[in-house]
Amino acid sequence: MIPTKQTRDAEFQSAQMYNSTLAARLFNVGRRVISSEYMVKDHVAELLDRSDKSRVIVELGSGNRRIRGDVINVDLFPFPNVDIVTDITTTPFPDNSVDVIILDSVLEHVADPWTVVGEIYRVLKSGGSVVCITPFVFPYHGYPNHYWNFSKDGLEVLFKAFSSCRVESSLGPTCALVNLTAEYFAVAISGSSAFLYTLTKGIALLPIFLLKYLDRLWSPSGRGLRIASHLCAVATK
């Protein structure tokens, strides 16, 4: 496991999870109202809708959220909603014991994503599924570190041992454009101030954030994959 670094990015994103500073509280409130994120297709929700509570469902790198009461949360850090604290490259689950695994914006923070995908393959039952959402055209966000952004080709290589792998957009091209525009001004103006970063990004998003709904015009599996903000791989063992 690569040790985490105490960067400003890491401190700010940790504060967001705990809602522990003024800048974090402002950011968390603001993104509920003014956000660059819009999912035309919610891959995680779709998979959960097809998965009843008799199935073993695990979210790796869950952070402090719990998306459904029966989902087992696994994370490197002991947040209140985490059930198992461990490095996700080596989990305590037996071979062929899990039906569904969720990886939502986690793999970019892992220094060795190949080992994580190998671990997922080991613990999934035959016919089990993994939904993996990763950034593609998206800014650096170092919590705890940020090593990778993934293209469609990259995700297909990562999951090549699986019997099938479908890659679609999770957050589309317009989300990428809106977020990068706001991020440009926030980074340029804020310096080392998390509060100023949050305020500037919110102001920059205000006149443009509704443009994200143009992603309705892009097919999740079409040419928008070339410039999508986030991609999603749905793979079956």
PASEBA-1860 file (N, C-alpha, C; in nm, 3 decimals):
! residues 237
1> MIPTKQTR> 0.084/-0.120/0.000/0.000/0.000/0.000/0.088/0.125/0.000 ~ 0.054/0.222/-0.086/0.126/0.348/-0.091/0.077/0.437/0.023 ~ 0.166/0.494/0.106/0.120/0.580/0.215/0.051/0.704/0.161 ~ -0.049/0.751/0.236/-0.121/0.871/0.196/-0.039/0.994/0.230 ~ -0.061/1.100/0.152/0.010/1.226/0.173/-0.087/1.329/0.231 ~ -0.039/1.407/0.325/-0.122/1.511/0.386/-0.115/1.638/0.302 ~ -0.177/1.632/0.185/-0.181/1.748/0.096/-0.302/1.834/0.129 ~ -0.305/1.954/0.072/-0.423/2.041/0.090/-0.547/1.977/0.031
9> DAEFQSAQ> -0.529/1.908/-0.084/-0.642/1.838/-0.145/-0.697/1.733/-0.050 ~ -0.608/1.655/0.011/-0.651/1.549/0.101/-0.722/1.606/0.223 ~ -0.667/1.712/0.278/-0.728/1.774/0.396/-0.867/1.828/0.363 ~ -0.880/1.892/0.246/-1.008/1.952/0.209/-1.113/1.844/0.181 ~ -1.075/1.738/0.111/-1.172/1.634/0.081/-1.210/1.554/0.204 ~ -1.118/1.538/0.297/-1.152/1.477/0.425/-1.251/1.564/0.502 ~ -1.228/1.696/0.500/-1.320/1.789/0.566/-1.459/1.783/0.503 ~ -1.465/1.762/0.371/-1.595/1.748/0.304/-1.671/1.626/0.356
17> MYNSTLAA> -1.601/1.515/0.373/-1.666/1.393/0.420/-1.722/1.408/0.561 ~ -1.647/1.481/0.644/-1.691/1.501/0.782/-1.770/1.631/0.800 ~ -1.779/1.713/0.693/-1.850/1.842/0.700/-1.796/1.926/0.815 ~ -1.663/1.931/0.828/-1.600/1.979/0.951/-1.546/2.121/0.947 ~ -1.543/2.187/0.830/-1.494/2.323/0.822/-1.595/2.409/0.748 ~ -1.580/2.540/0.760/-1.671/2.631/0.691/-1.664/2.611/0.540 ~ -1.543/2.598/0.486/-1.527/2.577/0.342/-1.594/2.447/0.298 ~ -1.578/2.341/0.379/-1.639/2.212/0.345/-1.791/2.219/0.350
25> RLFNVGRR> -1.844/2.286/0.452/-1.989/2.299/0.463/-2.045/2.381/0.347 ~ -1.975/2.487/0.310/-2.016/2.568/0.196/-2.013/2.486/0.067 ~ -1.908/2.408/0.050/-1.894/2.323/-0.069/-2.007/2.220/-0.075 ~ -2.035/2.153/0.037/-2.137/2.048/0.040/-2.276/2.102/0.015 ~ -2.305/2.219/0.069/-2.435/2.282/0.043/-2.443/2.327/-0.103 ~ -2.336/2.390/-0.150/-2.336/2.444/-0.285/-2.352/2.338/-0.393 ~ -2.289/2.221/-0.375/-2.296/2.121/-0.482/-2.431/2.053/-0.490 ~ -2.514/2.069/-0.387/-2.651/2.018/-0.398/-2.736/2.109/-0.487
33> VISSEYMV> -2.694/2.233/-0.502/-2.771/2.331/-0.578/-2.704/2.365/-0.710 ~ -2.573/2.392/-0.704/-2.496/2.433/-0.823/-2.386/2.330/-0.844 ~ -2.406/2.242/-0.939/-2.310/2.134/-0.960/-2.292/2.110/-1.109 ~ -2.175/2.063/-1.145/-2.150/2.026/-1.284/-2.190/1.882/-1.312 ~ -2.237/1.808/-1.212/-2.264/1.665/-1.229/-2.409/1.638/-1.267 ~ -2.426/1.560/-1.374/-2.559/1.516/-1.416/-2.543/1.381/-1.485 ~ -2.605/1.278/-1.427/-2.599/1.144/-1.485/-2.723/1.117/-1.568 ~ -2.703/1.096/-1.698/-2.814/1.054/-1.784/-2.857/0.913/-1.745
41> KDHVAELL> -2.759/0.832/-1.704/-2.785/0.693/-1.667/-2.711/0.663/-1.538 ~ -2.784/0.619/-1.435/-2.725/0.588/-1.305/-2.696/0.438/-1.300 ~ -2.574/0.401/-1.334/-2.538/0.259/-1.344/-2.544/0.188/-1.210 ~ -2.503/0.256/-1.102/-2.506/0.193/-0.970/-2.650/0.164/-0.928 ~ -2.738/0.262/-0.944/-2.879/0.244/-0.907/-2.943/0.132/-0.988 ~ -2.911/0.126/-1.117/-2.967/0.020/-1.202/-2.924/-0.118/-1.155 ~ -2.797/-0.131/-1.119/-2.747/-0.261/-1.072/-2.810/-0.298/-0.939 ~ -2.824/-0.201/-0.848/-2.886/-0.228/-0.719/-3.033/-0.265/-0.735
49> DRSDKSRV> -3.102/-0.203/-0.829/-3.243/-0.236/-0.853/-3.261/-0.380/-0.896 ~ -3.159/-0.436/-0.961/-3.165/-0.576/-1.005/-3.111/-0.673/-0.901 ~ -3.066/-0.618/-0.786/-3.001/-0.702/-0.684/-3.084/-0.702/-0.557 ~ -3.148/-0.814/-0.527/-3.228/-0.819/-0.405/-3.139/-0.839/-0.283 ~ -3.200/-0.832/-0.165/-3.122/-0.830/-0.041/-3.068/-0.966/-0.001 ~ -3.097/-1.068/-0.079/-3.036/-1.199/-0.053/-2.896/-1.208/-0.112 ~ -2.860/-1.112/-0.195/-2.729/-1.114/-0.259/-2.627/-1.040/-0.175 ~ -2.501/-1.082/-0.186/-2.392/-1.017/-0.113/-2.339/-0.904/-0.199
57> IVELGSGN> -2.357/-0.780/-0.151/-2.318/-0.661/-0.225/-2.213/-0.585/-0.144 ~ -2.103/-0.549/-0.207/-1.992/-0.483/-0.140/-1.957/-0.355/-0.216 ~ -1.941/-0.245/-0.142/-1.886/-0.124/-0.201/-1.743/-0.105/-0.152 ~ -1.649/-0.108/-0.242/-1.508/-0.087/-0.210/-1.475/0.062/-0.220 ~ -1.411/0.116/-0.116/-1.382/0.259/-0.115/-1.508/0.340/-0.097 ~ -1.591/0.298/-0.003/-1.724/0.360/0.016/-1.717/0.500/0.071 ~ -1.606/0.535/0.140/-1.605/0.662/0.212/-1.709/0.660/0.322 ~ -1.770/0.775/0.347/-1.862/0.787/0.461/-2.009/0.772/0.421
65> RRIRGDVI> -2.036/0.727/0.297/-2.175/0.713/0.255/-2.221/0.569/0.269 ~ -2.352/0.550/0.277/-2.409/0.415/0.270/-2.524/0.423/0.170 ~ -2.508/0.358/0.055/-2.607/0.373/-0.052/-2.729/0.284/-0.031 ~ -2.714/0.175/0.047/-2.828/0.091/0.082/-2.792/0.012/0.206 ~ -2.891/-0.014/0.289/-2.863/-0.073/0.419/-2.794/-0.207/0.416 ~ -2.815/-0.287/0.311/-2.757/-0.421/0.305/-2.621/-0.424/0.238 ~ -2.572/-0.310/0.190/-2.442/-0.305/0.123/-2.330/-0.303/0.227 ~ -2.231/-0.390/0.211/-2.116/-0.395/0.301/-2.015/-0.290/0.256
73> NVDLFPFP> -1.986/-0.196/0.344/-1.894/-0.086/0.311/-1.751/-0.120/0.352 ~ -1.659/-0.104/0.258/-1.517/-0.131/0.280/-1.439/-0.005/0.244 ~ -1.350/0.039/0.334/-1.270/0.158/0.306/-1.139/0.150/0.382 ~ -1.043/0.228/0.334/-0.911/0.235/0.399/-0.919/0.311/0.531 ~ -1.019/0.399/0.544/-1.031/0.484/0.662/-1.155/0.451/0.743 ~ -1.150/0.463/0.876/-1.261/0.419/0.964/-1.372/0.523/0.977 ~ -1.435/0.558/0.865/-1.550/0.647/0.872/-1.664/0.579/0.946 ~ -1.758/0.656/1.000/-1.869/0.595/1.077/-1.948/0.490/1.001
81> NVDIVTDI> -1.964/0.505/0.868/-2.045/0.410/0.791/-1.965/0.293/0.735 ~ -1.838/0.283/0.769/-1.754/0.175/0.716/-1.766/0.050/0.803 ~ -1.790/-0.064/0.737/-1.804/-0.192/0.809/-1.671/-0.265/0.822 ~ -1.588/-0.257/0.719/-1.458/-0.326/0.718/-1.351/-0.226/0.677 ~ -1.252/-0.206/0.763/-1.141/-0.115/0.734/-1.024/-0.197/0.682 ~ -0.991/-0.176/0.556/-0.881/-0.252/0.497/-0.838/-0.188/0.366 ~ -0.718/-0.218/0.324/-0.671/-0.184/0.190/-0.749/-0.271/0.091 ~ -0.810/-0.210/-0.010/-0.896/-0.288/-0.100/-0.818/-0.377/-0.196
89> TTTPFPDN> -0.685/-0.374/-0.191/-0.608/-0.470/-0.270/-0.607/-0.608/-0.205 ~ -0.640/-0.615/-0.075/-0.644/-0.743/-0.003/-0.762/-0.740/0.092 ~ -0.876/-0.791/0.050/-0.996/-0.790/0.133/-1.012/-0.924/0.205 ~ -1.093/-0.927/0.312/-1.109/-1.051/0.388/-1.215/-1.146/0.332 ~ -1.273/-1.117/0.218/-1.380/-1.201/0.163/-1.322/-1.329/0.102 ~ -1.387/-1.444/0.125/-1.341/-1.569/0.063/-1.355/-1.565/-0.089 ~ -1.287/-1.657/-0.156/-1.301/-1.672/-0.301/-1.447/-1.698/-0.337 ~ -1.492/-1.640/-0.447/-1.625/-1.669/-0.504/-1.738/-1.652/-0.402
97> SVDVIILD> -1.735/-1.540/-0.328/-1.832/-1.523/-0.220/-1.921/-1.400/-0.234 ~ -1.895/-1.314/-0.332/-1.966/-1.186/-0.344/-2.041/-1.183/-0.477 ~ -2.164/-1.130/-0.475/-2.246/-1.122/-0.596/-2.222/-0.994/-0.675 ~ -2.209/-0.882/-0.605/-2.199/-0.751/-0.670/-2.093/-0.667/-0.599 ~ -2.008/-0.601/-0.678/-1.910/-0.508/-0.622/-1.927/-0.372/-0.690 ~ -1.922/-0.267/-0.607/-1.933/-0.130/-0.654/-1.802/-0.058/-0.627 ~ -1.750/0.007/-0.730/-1.630/0.093/-0.719/-1.666/0.226/-0.781 ~ -1.697/0.324/-0.700/-1.746/0.452/-0.751/-1.642/0.561/-0.724
105> SVLEHVAD> -1.570/0.599/-0.830/-1.468/0.704/-0.821/-1.363/0.670/-0.715 ~ -1.312/0.550/-0.724/-1.213/0.498/-0.628/-1.083/0.458/-0.697 ~ -1.094/0.396/-0.814/-0.977/0.331/-0.875/-0.867/0.431/-0.910 ~ -0.904/0.558/-0.934/-0.801/0.659/-0.965/-0.712/0.688/-0.846 ~ -0.757/0.652/-0.726/-0.681/0.680/-0.603/-0.594/0.562/-0.560 ~ -0.592/0.456/-0.640/-0.517/0.334/-0.606/-0.393/0.325/-0.694 ~ -0.278/0.310/-0.632/-0.153/0.307/-0.709/-0.144/0.186/-0.801 ~ -0.207/0.075/-0.762/-0.200/-0.048/-0.841/-0.342/-0.097/-0.871
113> PWTVVGEI> -0.411/-0.036/-0.968/-0.549/-0.077/-0.998/-0.560/-0.219/-1.049 ~ -0.453/-0.273/-1.110/-0.456/-0.410/-1.160/-0.475/-0.508/-1.044 ~ -0.410/-0.481/-0.932/-0.424/-0.570/-0.817/-0.566/-0.563/-0.760 ~ -0.624/-0.443/-0.758/-0.762/-0.429/-0.709/-0.858/-0.507/-0.798 ~ -0.844/-0.495/-0.929/-0.933/-0.566/-1.021/-0.912/-0.718/-1.008 ~ -0.788/-0.760/-0.986/-0.763/-0.902/-0.961/-0.830/-0.951/-0.834 ~ -0.830/-0.868/-0.731/-0.897/-0.902/-0.606/-1.048/-0.910/-0.626 ~ -1.103/-0.820/-0.706/-1.246/-0.825/-0.737/-1.280/-0.955/-0.809
121> YRVLKSGG> -1.197/-0.992/-0.904/-1.220/-1.117/-0.977/-1.217/-1.238/-0.881 ~ -1.124/-1.234/-0.787/-1.111/-1.346/-0.692/-1.237/-1.363/-0.607 ~ -1.292/-1.253/-0.554/-1.401/-1.266/-0.457/-1.538/-1.277/-0.522 ~ -1.551/-1.235/-0.649/-1.681/-1.244/-0.715/-1.718/-1.388/-0.746 ~ -1.846/-1.420/-0.731/-1.897/-1.548/-0.776/-1.900/-1.552/-0.928 ~ -1.903/-1.672/-0.984/-1.921/-1.685/-1.128/-2.055/-1.622/-1.166 ~ -2.054/-1.533/-1.263/-2.175/-1.461/-1.300/-2.196/-1.334/-1.221 ~ -2.109/-1.308/-1.121/-2.118/-1.186/-1.043/-2.076/-1.064/-1.123
129> SVVCITPF> -2.119/-0.947/-1.077/-2.097/-0.824/-1.154/-2.022/-0.720/-1.073 ~ -1.949/-0.636/-1.144/-1.884/-0.519/-1.084/-1.921/-0.397/-1.167 ~ -1.955/-0.289/-1.098/-1.975/-0.160/-1.166/-1.864/-0.068/-1.117 ~ -1.787/-0.015/-1.211/-1.668/0.063/-1.177/-1.675/0.198/-1.249 ~ -1.691/0.305/-1.171/-1.697/0.441/-1.225/-1.562/0.509/-1.201 ~ -1.507/0.567/-1.307/-1.375/0.630/-1.297/-1.375/0.762/-1.373 ~ -1.289/0.857/-1.334/-1.278/0.981/-1.410/-1.203/0.960/-1.541 ~ -1.239/1.040/-1.641/-1.165/1.042/-1.767/-1.119/1.186/-1.794
137> VFPYHGYP> -1.208/1.274/-1.838/-1.173/1.415/-1.857/-1.215/1.489/-1.731 ~ -1.126/1.489/-1.633/-1.161/1.537/-1.499/-1.036/1.584/-1.427 ~ -1.046/1.690/-1.345/-0.927/1.746/-1.280/-0.868/1.656/-1.171 ~ -0.746/1.686/-1.138/-0.677/1.622/-1.025/-0.754/1.647/-0.896 ~ -0.769/1.540/-0.816/-0.830/1.553/-0.683/-0.761/1.453/-0.590 ~ -0.667/1.502/-0.513/-0.575/1.415/-0.441/-0.621/1.371/-0.305 ~ -0.723/1.286/-0.300/-0.763/1.230/-0.171/-0.772/1.078/-0.181 ~ -0.683/1.001/-0.121/-0.563/1.054/-0.056/-0.453/1.088/-0.157
145> NHYWNFSK> -0.453/1.019/-0.271/-0.365/1.051/-0.384/-0.448/1.031/-0.511 ~ -0.402/1.088/-0.623/-0.473/1.070/-0.751/-0.369/1.027/-0.854 ~ -0.378/0.898/-0.895/-0.277/0.840/-0.983/-0.320/0.831/-1.129 ~ -0.451/0.807/-1.154/-0.494/0.769/-1.288/-0.625/0.837/-1.327 ~ -0.642/0.862/-1.457/-0.771/0.878/-1.522/-0.779/0.768/-1.629 ~ -0.900/0.719/-1.656/-0.913/0.599/-1.740/-0.995/0.625/-1.865 ~ -0.944/0.581/-1.979/-1.018/0.583/-2.104/-1.098/0.453/-2.118 ~ -1.182/0.447/-2.221/-1.257/0.325/-2.251/-1.161/0.209/-2.274
153> DGLEVLFK> -1.056/0.234/-2.352/-0.959/0.127/-2.381/-0.893/0.079/-2.252 ~ -0.857/0.173/-2.165/-0.792/0.135/-2.040/-0.880/0.049/-1.952 ~ -1.007/0.083/-1.941/-1.099/0.003/-1.860/-1.118/-0.136/-1.919 ~ -1.126/-0.143/-2.050/-1.142/-0.275/-2.114/-1.021/-0.363/-2.089 ~ -0.902/-0.305/-2.087/-0.781/-0.383/-2.056/-0.782/-0.428/-1.909 ~ -0.821/-0.338/-1.819/-0.826/-0.374/-1.677/-0.918/-0.492/-1.651 ~ -1.030/-0.498/-1.722/-1.131/-0.601/-1.697/-1.130/-0.711/-1.804 ~ -1.016/-0.729/-1.870/-1.010/-0.824/-1.981/-1.027/-0.970/-1.936
161> AFSSCRVE> -1.002/-1.001/-1.809/-1.019/-1.138/-1.762/-1.165/-1.174/-1.741 ~ -1.252/-1.076/-1.738/-1.394/-1.101/-1.715/-1.461/-1.149/-1.844 ~ -1.574/-1.218/-1.830/-1.641/-1.274/-1.948/-1.701/-1.165/-2.036 ~ -1.738/-1.052/-1.975/-1.790/-0.939/-2.053/-1.757/-0.809/-1.982 ~ -1.744/-0.702/-2.059/-1.719/-0.569/-2.004/-1.779/-0.466/-2.098 ~ -1.874/-0.388/-2.047/-1.938/-0.281/-2.124/-1.897/-0.147/-2.064 ~ -1.850/-0.055/-2.146/-1.808/0.077/-2.097/-1.900/0.183/-2.156 ~ -1.956/0.267/-2.068/-2.044/0.377/-2.110/-2.007/0.503/-2.034
169> SSLGPTCA> -2.064/0.615/-2.076/-2.046/0.740/-2.002/-2.123/0.733/-1.871 ~ -2.064/0.786/-1.765/-2.134/0.806/-1.639/-2.170/0.954/-1.624 ~ -2.071/1.041/-1.638/-2.093/1.186/-1.650/-2.040/1.225/-1.787 ~ -2.122/1.293/-1.865/-2.092/1.311/-2.005/-2.000/1.425/-2.041 ~ -1.990/1.455/-2.172/-1.898/1.558/-2.221/-1.927/1.698/-2.171 ~ -2.056/1.733/-2.159/-2.087/1.869/-2.113/-2.052/1.886/-1.966 ~ -2.071/1.782/-1.887/-2.027/1.786/-1.748/-1.877/1.812/-1.740 ~ -1.801/1.747/-1.829/-1.656/1.769/-1.832/-1.624/1.914/-1.864
177> LVNLTAEY> -1.691/1.968/-1.966/-1.664/2.106/-2.009/-1.700/2.206/-1.899 ~ -1.816/2.189/-1.837/-1.861/2.281/-1.732/-1.767/2.275/-1.612 ~ -1.731/2.153/-1.571/-1.646/2.138/-1.453/-1.507/2.193/-1.477 ~ -1.449/2.164/-1.593/-1.314/2.214/-1.622/-1.310/2.367/-1.631 ~ -1.416/2.426/-1.687/-1.422/2.572/-1.695/-1.422/2.634/-1.555 ~ -1.508/2.581/-1.467/-1.516/2.634/-1.331/-1.388/2.604/-1.253 ~ -1.331/2.487/-1.273/-1.208/2.449/-1.204/-1.092/2.541/-1.245 ~ -1.088/2.579/-1.372/-0.983/2.668/-1.422/-0.980/2.797/-1.340
185> FAVAISGS> -1.095/2.860/-1.325/-1.099/2.986/-1.252/-1.074/2.965/-1.103 ~ -1.127/2.856/-1.047/-1.109/2.830/-0.904/-0.963/2.810/-0.869 ~ -0.893/2.732/-0.950/-0.751/2.705/-0.924/-0.668/2.830/-0.949 ~ -0.701/2.905/-1.054/-0.623/3.024/-1.087/-0.633/3.132/-0.980 ~ -0.748/3.144/-0.916/-0.773/3.255/-0.825/-0.749/3.220/-0.678 ~ -0.772/3.094/-0.641/-0.781/3.061/-0.497/-0.648/3.051/-0.424 ~ -0.539/3.024/-0.494/-0.413/3.002/-0.424/-0.424/2.881/-0.332 ~ -0.388/2.898/-0.205/-0.393/2.787/-0.110/-0.519/2.789/-0.022
193> SAFLYTLT> -0.613/2.876/-0.052/-0.733/2.892/0.031/-0.845/2.801/-0.016 ~ -0.885/2.705/0.068/-0.997/2.617/0.036/-1.127/2.696/0.028 ~ -1.141/2.794/0.116/-1.263/2.876/0.116/-1.276/2.953/-0.015 ~ -1.166/3.016/-0.059/-1.169/3.094/-0.182/-1.189/3.003/-0.303 ~ -1.131/2.884/-0.299/-1.152/2.786/-0.407/-1.300/2.753/-0.419 ~ -1.363/2.722/-0.305/-1.505/2.686/-0.306/-1.591/2.801/-0.356 ~ -1.564/2.921/-0.306/-1.642/3.038/-0.344/-1.626/3.068/-0.494 ~ -1.501/3.064/-0.542/-1.475/3.095/-0.682/-1.537/2.992/-0.774
201> KGIALLPI> -1.529/2.865/-0.736/-1.586/2.762/-0.823/-1.737/2.776/-0.829 ~ -1.800/2.807/-0.716/-1.945/2.826/-0.715/-1.986/2.943/-0.803 ~ -1.913/3.052/-0.795/-1.944/3.171/-0.876/-1.924/3.140/-1.025 ~ -1.817/3.066/-1.057/-1.790/3.032/-1.197/-1.895/2.935/-1.252 ~ -1.946/2.847/-1.166/-2.047/2.751/-1.211/-2.183/2.815/-1.233 ~ -2.212/2.919/-1.156/-2.348/2.975/-1.153/-2.405/3.005/-1.292 ~ -2.331/3.073/-1.381/-2.391/3.104/-1.512/-2.389/2.988/-1.612 ~ -2.320/2.878/-1.581/-2.301/2.773/-1.683/-2.348/2.634/-1.639
209> FLLKYLDR> -2.380/2.613/-1.510/-2.401/2.475/-1.462/-2.522/2.408/-1.526 ~ -2.623/2.484/-1.569/-2.740/2.422/-1.631/-2.709/2.364/-1.770 ~ -2.597/2.403/-1.827/-2.557/2.346/-1.956/-2.535/2.195/-1.947 ~ -2.511/2.144/-1.826/-2.484/2.001/-1.808/-2.598/1.915/-1.862 ~ -2.720/1.970/-1.865/-2.834/1.892/-1.913/-2.829/1.868/-2.064 ~ -2.737/1.933/-2.132/-2.715/1.902/-2.274/-2.664/1.760/-2.292 ~ -2.615/1.699/-2.183/-2.569/1.560/-2.194/-2.682/1.464/-2.226 ~ -2.806/1.508/-2.213/-2.919/1.426/-2.258/-2.912/1.399/-2.408
217> LWSPSGRG> -2.843/1.486/-2.481/-2.831/1.472/-2.625/-2.722/1.372/-2.666 ~ -2.642/1.329/-2.567/-2.532/1.237/-2.596/-2.570/1.096/-2.549 ~ -2.551/0.998/-2.634/-2.576/0.860/-2.594/-2.465/0.812/-2.500 ~ -2.502/0.738/-2.392/-2.398/0.688/-2.300/-2.293/0.601/-2.367 ~ -2.331/0.537/-2.479/-2.235/0.448/-2.545/-2.183/0.505/-2.677 ~ -2.211/0.632/-2.704/-2.173/0.691/-2.832/-2.040/0.763/-2.830 ~ -2.024/0.861/-2.920/-1.896/0.929/-2.938/-1.858/1.015/-2.818 ~ -1.954/1.043/-2.731/-1.923/1.118/-2.610/-1.823/1.050/-2.520
225> LRIASHLC> -1.802/0.920/-2.540/-1.700/0.847/-2.462/-1.562/0.908/-2.480 ~ -1.540/0.976/-2.593/-1.408/1.035/-2.622/-1.375/1.151/-2.529 ~ -1.478/1.219/-2.476/-1.454/1.339/-2.395/-1.542/1.344/-2.271 ~ -1.590/1.229/-2.226/-1.678/1.223/-2.109/-1.601/1.257/-1.981 ~ -1.671/1.314/-1.885/-1.610/1.344/-1.756/-1.575/1.214/-1.682 ~ -1.672/1.123/-1.672/-1.651/0.994/-1.605/-1.703/0.881/-1.693 ~ -1.636/0.769/-1.686/-1.680/0.649/-1.757/-1.720/0.542/-1.656 ~ -1.803/0.449/-1.701/-1.845/0.339/-1.614/-1.825/0.207/-1.688
233> AVATK> -1.753/0.116/-1.623/-1.739/-0.020/-1.675/-1.829/-0.112/-1.594 ~ -1.912/-0.187/-1.663/-1.994/-0.290/-1.599/-1.944/-0.425/-1.652 ~ -1.883/-0.502/-1.563/-1.819/-0.627/-1.605/-1.880/-0.746/-1.530 ~ -1.886/-0.859/-1.597/-1.939/-0.982/-1.540/-1.833/-1.090/-1.542 ~ -1.818/-1.158/-1.430/-1.716/-1.265/-1.420/-1.764/-1.388/-1.497
END
